[in-house]
Amino acid sequence: MAKEKELEKCDYICLHKDLIDQVLSHLPEETQLYDLAELFKVFGDTTRIKILYVLFQAEMCVCDIAQLLNMSQSAISHQLRILKQAKLAKSRRDGKTIFYSLSDSHVRSIIDQGFEHIVE
């Protein structure tokens, strides 16, 4: 209803109201679009992308990831926290060591499709 009122305010004469109504009926809710934008922001950091690529290969602890990427454990922990909050990575404890891995196969699919897009 509010979206129709916005269209009525427009000075442009809309000749394709059926098309507009069809598209509006398929748009996700505003909160879902916000959540999607937030998810893609997580992919906007090179360190997080590197960590995800590392986790494609194996489940690893912070120490090993830090060594592999030549970064501090603190920096890696910070980025892993963000990846976990975005549900892109998960952790499991084995004694005193926490191991990290990808949350699910969707994470790899997202990265693979993005990479495929940039190399086309």
C-alpha positions as CSV (number, residue, x, y, z in Angstrom):
1,M,0.0,0.0,0.0
2,A,2.8,2.5,0.9
3,K,4.7,1.6,-2.2
4,E,1.6,2.4,-4.3
5,K,1.3,5.8,-2.6
6,E,5.0,6.4,-3.5
7,L,4.2,5.7,-7.1
8,E,1.3,8.1,-7.1
9,K,3.6,10.9,-5.9
10,C,5.8,10.5,-8.9
11,D,5.5,13.1,-11.6
12,Y,6.3,10.4,-14.2
13,I,3.2,8.7,-15.8
14,C,3.6,5.0,-15.2
15,L,2.5,3.0,-18.2
16,H,3.4,-0.4,-16.9
17,K,1.7,-0.7,-13.5
18,D,1.2,-4.5,-13.9
19,L,4.9,-5.0,-14.4
20,I,5.7,-2.8,-11.4
21,D,3.2,-4.7,-9.3
22,Q,4.7,-8.0,-10.4
23,V,8.2,-6.9,-9.6
24,L,7.2,-5.5,-6.2
25,S,5.5,-8.8,-5.3
26,H,8.8,-10.6,-5.7
27,L,11.1,-8.2,-3.8
28,P,12.3,-9.6,-0.5
29,E,11.4,-7.8,2.7
30,E,13.6,-4.8,3.7
31,T,15.1,-6.6,6.6
32,Q,16.1,-9.5,4.4
33,L,17.8,-7.1,1.9
34,Y,19.6,-5.4,4.8
35,D,20.9,-8.8,6.0
36,L,22.0,-9.8,2.5
37,A,23.9,-6.5,2.1
38,E,25.6,-7.1,5.5
39,L,26.6,-10.6,4.4
40,F,28.3,-9.2,1.3
41,K,30.1,-6.6,3.4
42,V,31.9,-9.5,5.1
43,F,33.3,-10.5,1.8
44,G,34.7,-7.0,1.4
45,D,37.9,-7.7,3.3
46,T,40.9,-9.4,1.7
47,T,42.1,-11.0,5.0
48,R,38.7,-12.7,5.5
49,I,38.7,-13.9,1.9
50,K,42.2,-15.4,2.5
51,I,41.0,-17.1,5.7
52,L,38.0,-18.6,3.8
53,Y,40.3,-19.9,1.1
54,V,42.5,-21.5,3.8
55,L,39.4,-23.1,5.3
56,F,38.5,-24.5,1.9
57,Q,41.5,-26.7,2.2
58,A,41.3,-27.8,5.8
59,E,40.0,-27.2,9.3
60,M,42.6,-25.2,11.1
61,C,43.3,-23.5,14.4
62,V,44.1,-19.8,14.8
63,C,47.8,-20.5,15.3
64,D,48.1,-22.3,12.0
65,I,46.1,-19.8,10.1
66,A,48.2,-17.0,11.5
67,Q,51.4,-18.8,10.6
68,L,50.1,-19.6,7.1
69,L,49.0,-16.0,6.4
70,N,52.0,-14.4,8.2
71,M,49.7,-12.4,10.5
72,S,49.2,-12.1,14.3
73,Q,46.9,-14.5,16.1
74,S,45.0,-11.5,17.4
75,A,44.2,-10.3,13.8
76,I,43.2,-13.8,12.7
77,S,40.9,-14.2,15.8
78,H,39.2,-10.9,15.1
79,Q,38.5,-11.8,11.5
80,L,37.3,-15.3,12.5
81,R,34.9,-13.7,15.0
82,I,33.4,-11.7,12.1
83,L,33.2,-14.8,9.9
84,K,31.5,-16.7,12.7
85,Q,29.0,-13.9,13.3
86,A,28.1,-14.0,9.6
87,K,27.7,-17.8,9.8
88,L,30.4,-18.3,7.2
89,A,32.7,-20.2,9.6
90,K,32.2,-22.4,12.6
91,S,34.4,-23.7,15.4
92,R,34.8,-26.9,17.4
93,R,36.9,-27.4,20.5
94,D,39.4,-30.3,20.9
95,G,40.9,-30.1,24.3
96,K,42.4,-26.6,24.6
97,T,42.5,-26.0,20.8
98,I,39.7,-24.5,18.8
99,F,39.5,-25.5,15.2
100,Y,37.7,-23.5,12.5
101,S,36.0,-24.6,9.3
102,L,33.5,-23.4,6.8
103,S,30.0,-23.4,8.0
104,D,28.6,-25.2,5.0
105,S,29.0,-25.7,1.2
106,H,27.2,-22.5,0.4
107,V,30.2,-20.5,1.6
108,R,32.4,-22.1,-1.0
109,S,29.7,-21.7,-3.7
110,I,29.5,-17.9,-3.0
111,I,33.2,-17.5,-3.3
112,D,33.5,-19.8,-6.3
113,Q,30.8,-17.8,-8.2
114,G,32.4,-14.5,-7.3
115,F,35.8,-15.7,-8.4
116,E,34.3,-17.1,-11.6
117,H,32.7,-13.7,-12.3
118,I,35.9,-11.7,-11.9
119,V,38.0,-14.0,-14.2
120,E,35.4,-14.0,-17.1
